[in-house]
Amino acid sequence: MDVGYFLRQRTAFIRQLYVTTTREYVERQHKIKAEVEPFVPPYSEDGEPPFLEEWVEADESLQVLGSACLSMLAATVKLYFQTWVRELGVPVDGSLRKAEFGRSFVNGYRAYFLTSEFDLKTAQLT
């Protein structure tokens, strides 16, 4: 199985999703900053910046979309590592699981791939 292919496909999708869905919010913030239609500020003597609500909404939307894409990326990387463990046929040692995986799955799989007893030269790494 070409495990790398699925990783590349999924990360390309996540990147495309982020760029496509954030474009409108980035453009809105740019228009507010540049004072371009429809965000030309009216005369006002109060101290609040014009279009603050629209700016905050765009900013919060960007944060939520970024978090969602980051979560999808983390799940993709975890699935990638899990698939390699299954493909290689060497289970994760229980002590390693407790010590390293308790910190994070990235640390756990890093330790697994560094200490596991399999020959990387004969494994079909793609």
Rosetta constraint file for C-alpha pairs under 8 A:
AtomPair CA 2 CA 6 HARMONIC 7.17 0.50
AtomPair CA 2 CA 126 HARMONIC 6.01 0.50
AtomPair CA 3 CA 7 HARMONIC 6.57 0.50
AtomPair CA 3 CA 80 HARMONIC 6.86 0.50
AtomPair CA 3 CA 83 HARMONIC 7.34 0.50
AtomPair CA 3 CA 84 HARMONIC 7.42 0.50
AtomPair CA 3 CA 126 HARMONIC 6.73 0.50
AtomPair CA 4 CA 8 HARMONIC 6.12 0.50
AtomPair CA 4 CA 80 HARMONIC 7.89 0.50
AtomPair CA 4 CA 126 HARMONIC 5.76 0.50
AtomPair CA 5 CA 9 HARMONIC 6.12 0.50
AtomPair CA 6 CA 10 HARMONIC 6.05 0.50
AtomPair CA 7 CA 11 HARMONIC 6.09 0.50
AtomPair CA 7 CA 76 HARMONIC 6.89 0.50
AtomPair CA 7 CA 77 HARMONIC 7.35 0.50
AtomPair CA 7 CA 80 HARMONIC 6.54 0.50
AtomPair CA 8 CA 12 HARMONIC 5.99 0.50
AtomPair CA 9 CA 13 HARMONIC 6.25 0.50
AtomPair CA 10 CA 14 HARMONIC 6.27 0.50
AtomPair CA 10 CA 76 HARMONIC 7.07 0.50
AtomPair CA 11 CA 15 HARMONIC 6.11 0.50
AtomPair CA 11 CA 73 HARMONIC 6.71 0.50
AtomPair CA 11 CA 76 HARMONIC 7.67 0.50
AtomPair CA 12 CA 16 HARMONIC 6.11 0.50
AtomPair CA 13 CA 17 HARMONIC 6.01 0.50
AtomPair CA 14 CA 18 HARMONIC 6.17 0.50
AtomPair CA 14 CA 69 HARMONIC 6.15 0.50
AtomPair CA 14 CA 72 HARMONIC 7.31 0.50
AtomPair CA 14 CA 73 HARMONIC 7.10 0.50
AtomPair CA 15 CA 19 HARMONIC 6.22 0.50
AtomPair CA 15 CA 69 HARMONIC 7.93 0.50
AtomPair CA 16 CA 20 HARMONIC 5.98 0.50
AtomPair CA 17 CA 21 HARMONIC 5.96 0.50
AtomPair CA 17 CA 69 HARMONIC 7.97 0.50
AtomPair CA 18 CA 22 HARMONIC 5.89 0.50
AtomPair CA 18 CA 65 HARMONIC 6.87 0.50
AtomPair CA 18 CA 66 HARMONIC 7.10 0.50
AtomPair CA 18 CA 69 HARMONIC 6.65 0.50
AtomPair CA 19 CA 23 HARMONIC 6.05 0.50
AtomPair CA 21 CA 65 HARMONIC 7.66 0.50
AtomPair CA 22 CA 26 HARMONIC 6.19 0.50
AtomPair CA 22 CA 61 HARMONIC 7.97 0.50
AtomPair CA 22 CA 62 HARMONIC 6.17 0.50
AtomPair CA 22 CA 65 HARMONIC 7.29 0.50
AtomPair CA 23 CA 27 HARMONIC 6.07 0.50
AtomPair CA 24 CA 28 HARMONIC 6.11 0.50
AtomPair CA 25 CA 29 HARMONIC 6.30 0.50
AtomPair CA 25 CA 58 HARMONIC 4.92 0.50
AtomPair CA 25 CA 59 HARMONIC 7.34 0.50
AtomPair CA 25 CA 61 HARMONIC 7.28 0.50
AtomPair CA 25 CA 62 HARMONIC 6.82 0.50
AtomPair CA 26 CA 30 HARMONIC 6.21 0.50
AtomPair CA 26 CA 58 HARMONIC 7.34 0.50
AtomPair CA 26 CA 62 HARMONIC 7.95 0.50
AtomPair CA 27 CA 31 HARMONIC 6.16 0.50
AtomPair CA 28 CA 32 HARMONIC 6.23 0.50
AtomPair CA 28 CA 55 HARMONIC 7.51 0.50
AtomPair CA 28 CA 58 HARMONIC 7.10 0.50
AtomPair CA 29 CA 33 HARMONIC 6.14 0.50
AtomPair CA 29 CA 55 HARMONIC 5.92 0.50
AtomPair CA 29 CA 58 HARMONIC 6.89 0.50
AtomPair CA 30 CA 34 HARMONIC 6.03 0.50
AtomPair CA 31 CA 35 HARMONIC 5.70 0.50
AtomPair CA 31 CA 36 HARMONIC 5.00 0.50
AtomPair CA 31 CA 37 HARMONIC 7.20 0.50
AtomPair CA 31 CA 38 HARMONIC 7.95 0.50
AtomPair CA 31 CA 39 HARMONIC 6.39 0.50
AtomPair CA 32 CA 36 HARMONIC 6.51 0.50
AtomPair CA 32 CA 39 HARMONIC 5.31 0.50
AtomPair CA 32 CA 40 HARMONIC 7.54 0.50
AtomPair CA 32 CA 51 HARMONIC 7.06 0.50
AtomPair CA 32 CA 55 HARMONIC 7.32 0.50
AtomPair CA 35 CA 39 HARMONIC 5.33 0.50
AtomPair CA 35 CA 40 HARMONIC 4.72 0.50
AtomPair CA 35 CA 41 HARMONIC 6.68 0.50
AtomPair CA 36 CA 40 HARMONIC 5.51 0.50
AtomPair CA 39 CA 51 HARMONIC 7.13 0.50
AtomPair CA 41 CA 50 HARMONIC 5.78 0.50
AtomPair CA 41 CA 51 HARMONIC 7.62 0.50
AtomPair CA 42 CA 50 HARMONIC 7.68 0.50
AtomPair CA 48 CA 52 HARMONIC 7.55 0.50
AtomPair CA 51 CA 55 HARMONIC 6.24 0.50
AtomPair CA 52 CA 56 HARMONIC 6.08 0.50
AtomPair CA 53 CA 57 HARMONIC 6.09 0.50
AtomPair CA 54 CA 58 HARMONIC 6.20 0.50
AtomPair CA 55 CA 59 HARMONIC 6.12 0.50
AtomPair CA 56 CA 60 HARMONIC 6.02 0.50
AtomPair CA 57 CA 61 HARMONIC 6.07 0.50
AtomPair CA 58 CA 62 HARMONIC 6.19 0.50
AtomPair CA 59 CA 63 HARMONIC 6.30 0.50
AtomPair CA 60 CA 64 HARMONIC 6.21 0.50
AtomPair CA 61 CA 65 HARMONIC 6.11 0.50
AtomPair CA 62 CA 66 HARMONIC 5.97 0.50
AtomPair CA 63 CA 67 HARMONIC 6.13 0.50
AtomPair CA 64 CA 68 HARMONIC 6.15 0.50
AtomPair CA 65 CA 69 HARMONIC 6.15 0.50
AtomPair CA 66 CA 70 HARMONIC 6.03 0.50
AtomPair CA 67 CA 71 HARMONIC 6.07 0.50
AtomPair CA 68 CA 72 HARMONIC 6.28 0.50
AtomPair CA 69 CA 73 HARMONIC 6.11 0.50
AtomPair CA 70 CA 74 HARMONIC 6.15 0.50
AtomPair CA 71 CA 75 HARMONIC 6.25 0.50
AtomPair CA 72 CA 76 HARMONIC 6.11 0.50
AtomPair CA 73 CA 77 HARMONIC 6.20 0.50
AtomPair CA 74 CA 78 HARMONIC 6.15 0.50
AtomPair CA 75 CA 79 HARMONIC 6.13 0.50
AtomPair CA 76 CA 80 HARMONIC 6.13 0.50
AtomPair CA 77 CA 81 HARMONIC 6.33 0.50
AtomPair CA 78 CA 82 HARMONIC 6.15 0.50
AtomPair CA 78 CA 105 HARMONIC 7.16 0.50
AtomPair CA 78 CA 106 HARMONIC 7.77 0.50
AtomPair CA 79 CA 83 HARMONIC 6.01 0.50
AtomPair CA 80 CA 84 HARMONIC 6.40 0.50
AtomPair CA 81 CA 85 HARMONIC 6.33 0.50
AtomPair CA 81 CA 109 HARMONIC 6.84 0.50
AtomPair CA 82 CA 86 HARMONIC 6.33 0.50
AtomPair CA 83 CA 87 HARMONIC 6.01 0.50
AtomPair CA 84 CA 88 HARMONIC 5.93 0.50
AtomPair CA 85 CA 89 HARMONIC 6.20 0.50
AtomPair CA 85 CA 90 HARMONIC 6.30 0.50
AtomPair CA 85 CA 91 HARMONIC 6.55 0.50
AtomPair CA 85 CA 92 HARMONIC 7.59 0.50
AtomPair CA 86 CA 90 HARMONIC 7.21 0.50
AtomPair CA 86 CA 91 HARMONIC 7.46 0.50
AtomPair CA 88 CA 118 HARMONIC 7.68 0.50
AtomPair CA 88 CA 123 HARMONIC 7.03 0.50
AtomPair CA 90 CA 116 HARMONIC 7.36 0.50
AtomPair CA 90 CA 117 HARMONIC 7.49 0.50
AtomPair CA 90 CA 118 HARMONIC 7.14 0.50
AtomPair CA 92 CA 96 HARMONIC 7.00 0.50
AtomPair CA 92 CA 97 HARMONIC 6.61 0.50
AtomPair CA 92 CA 112 HARMONIC 6.67 0.50
AtomPair CA 92 CA 116 HARMONIC 7.94 0.50
AtomPair CA 93 CA 97 HARMONIC 6.17 0.50
AtomPair CA 94 CA 98 HARMONIC 6.34 0.50
AtomPair CA 95 CA 99 HARMONIC 6.11 0.50
AtomPair CA 96 CA 100 HARMONIC 5.55 0.50
AtomPair CA 96 CA 101 HARMONIC 7.01 0.50
AtomPair CA 96 CA 108 HARMONIC 7.07 0.50
AtomPair CA 96 CA 111 HARMONIC 7.58 0.50
AtomPair CA 96 CA 112 HARMONIC 7.31 0.50
AtomPair CA 97 CA 101 HARMONIC 4.91 0.50
AtomPair CA 97 CA 102 HARMONIC 6.98 0.50
AtomPair CA 97 CA 108 HARMONIC 6.60 0.50
AtomPair CA 98 CA 102 HARMONIC 5.61 0.50
AtomPair CA 99 CA 103 HARMONIC 7.36 0.50
AtomPair CA 99 CA 108 HARMONIC 7.95 0.50
AtomPair CA 100 CA 104 HARMONIC 6.86 0.50
AtomPair CA 100 CA 105 HARMONIC 7.65 0.50
AtomPair CA 100 CA 107 HARMONIC 5.79 0.50
AtomPair CA 100 CA 108 HARMONIC 4.45 0.50
AtomPair CA 100 CA 111 HARMONIC 6.99 0.50
AtomPair CA 101 CA 105 HARMONIC 5.01 0.50
AtomPair CA 101 CA 106 HARMONIC 7.60 0.50
AtomPair CA 101 CA 107 HARMONIC 6.33 0.50
AtomPair CA 101 CA 108 HARMONIC 4.14 0.50
AtomPair CA 101 CA 109 HARMONIC 7.49 0.50
AtomPair CA 102 CA 108 HARMONIC 7.64 0.50
AtomPair CA 103 CA 107 HARMONIC 6.72 0.50
AtomPair CA 103 CA 108 HARMONIC 7.49 0.50
AtomPair CA 104 CA 108 HARMONIC 6.22 0.50
AtomPair CA 105 CA 109 HARMONIC 6.08 0.50
AtomPair CA 106 CA 110 HARMONIC 6.01 0.50
AtomPair CA 107 CA 111 HARMONIC 6.14 0.50
AtomPair CA 108 CA 112 HARMONIC 6.12 0.50
AtomPair CA 109 CA 113 HARMONIC 6.04 0.50
AtomPair CA 110 CA 114 HARMONIC 6.22 0.50
AtomPair CA 111 CA 115 HARMONIC 5.98 0.50
AtomPair CA 112 CA 116 HARMONIC 5.43 0.50
AtomPair CA 119 CA 123 HARMONIC 6.45 0.50
AtomPair CA 120 CA 124 HARMONIC 7.92 0.50
AtomPair CA 120 CA 125 HARMONIC 7.75 0.50
